[in-house]
């Protein structure tokens, strides 16, 4: 039986921060008191034998620390970890390699660490060499290797020492497209042989393709665990909330000009409810222009949407659409789309109010930003209603 089970695992690091106050103190190397950083807090989960388990989260969330604990290269300060079977780990780039040894010598070194005898290593050596495809560089010192060459050799060793449990920490992202395809084919072979895999990656599509279950780490804590689709959705919600906070903090910006007889006092974006800066592609969209006027005036309100690279996407105004606006002392003019056809990305707004003879009352240039969210894959700025047919 193979299993990985972590029960309420925590990990604390002590970091010494250097403090220099004067040039004379430089040689004395004064240090500030050590600071405790809790990399993981009460993380608990289980991986069934033969399962491919995904671990996602932002940089610094504790994913790499968790894999190191499972691999046994680091120990938790609290909690227990249970593993069964031979573990092979692809952690940070170059881990387990001696820079002055050749690639061939490092194969023997890594295999011996994983419990292989020299005879067993020689048996799988042709497979490792063939998979890595390093050619003459196999007998060069690995300190001369590129990051992609490191990855080729590390994955080849990890794959052919026949582990029961394989730990992968984002290292595949370093390889080229051809080698990544070879690696994923090998992972599918592992899955077919009912090997256990813990897979850390920022490639959410790959995580969903390979895994049925997983967990989301955020600041060392489990934010979601279980069905991988729900875990990925929770991760997307977390990222979108961070983006919303960033965008809200950055707006408004850009230039503004006009005579001021009618003034746009504020602009808010809505999508089926409360004000937001995140709008789903194909969902409802409203831009509400709140204005103040020094009296009753005929006015034309307009809006232009730009992609964040400055390319104009769409623009219109009340005059073009046949709406006559007579201002009051204050009011709201709303641009509404039932199904926003924009593809995912970041967009900016120009909003304006002018007189019927196009005398500018108030113009806001790219002062408002919003993000369209949704699945990736399509190209361009907008979605064209369509269907595919075969005959």
RAWO-V464799 format. One record per run of one state. SS is the DSSP state (H for helix, E for strand, C for the rest). FROM is the first residue (numbers start at 1). TO is the last residue. Records with the same first field share a line. If there is no record, write none. Layout:
SS: FROM-TO / FROM-TO
//
This chain:
C: 1-3 / 16-17 / 19-22 / 27-30 / 32-34 / 48-51 / 58-62 / 72-77 / 84-86 / 91-101 / 114-117 / 133-134 / 140-140 / 145-146 / 161-164 / 170-170 / 175-176 / 193-195 / 201-203 / 211-212 / 219-220 / 251-254 / 258-261 / 271-274 / 276-277 / 281-284 / 294-297 / 308-311 / 318-324 / 327-329 / 338-341 / 343-344 / 355-359 / 374-381 / 383-391
E: 4-15 / 18-18 / 31-31 / 35-47 / 52-57 / 78-83 / 87-90 / 102-102 / 141-141 / 165-169 / 196-200 / 213-218 / 221-227 / 255-257 / 262-270 / 275-275 / 278-280 / 285-293 / 298-307 / 312-317 / 325-326 / 330-337 / 342-342 / 345-354 / 360-373 / 382-382
H: 23-26 / 63-71 / 103-113 / 118-132 / 135-139 / 142-144 / 147-160 / 171-174 / 177-192 / 204-210 / 228-250
//
